[in-house]
Amino acid sequence: MNTEIFDCWCRCRGLSSSITQMLDNENLTVEEKALLYDTLIDIQRAANNIQQFCTTPLE
């Protein structure tokens, strides 16, 4: 895996972990949690796309 791509994948995973921890914050409003959750889904989707791209064999 390319170093830059791997770095991006790692950052996505790190952001996912941070956002998951933030979602546990009881002081957040429902709207804030919904926005964080949507962001989390987008970041996880990006990480999965990166992983899939890197593991798909070239034809």
N, C-alpha and C positions, 0 to 999 in steps of 0.2 A: 504494500500500500504506500502510495506517495506520502511523503512527510507532511506536506501542507494539508492533504486530504485527511490524514490521520489526526492532525492537530485540530482541524475543524470538527471531526467526529467526536474527539475527546471534549472539546468545548461544548458541543451540544449535550453530551452526557452530563457534564458538570453543571450546565445550566438547568437541565432537567432535575437534577438532584436538588439544586438550590431552590427552584420553584416549588418542588414537592414539599420541602421544609417550610417555605413561606406559606403554603396553603394550610399548614397546621396552626397558623397564627389566628387566635380567637378574636383579635381586634380588627380584623379585616371585615369590610362590608360584603354583602352578598355579591354586589357588582364587582368589587375588587377581586374576589375569589373567582368569579366567572371569567374575568379578563385573564387572570393568571392561569386558570385551567385551559382556556383557549390557546394561550401562548405555549403552555406546556405541551399540548397536543401538536401544535405546529413544529416545535423544536424536536419532539420525539419522531415526528414524521420525517423531518429533515435528516436526523441521525439514521433512521432506517433506510432512507433513500441513499445516503452515502454508503452505508454498509452493503446494500444490495448492489450498488454500482461497482463497488470494489470486489465483490465476490462473484459477479456475473462473468462467465468465461467469454472471451472475445471469439467471434466466429470468423 
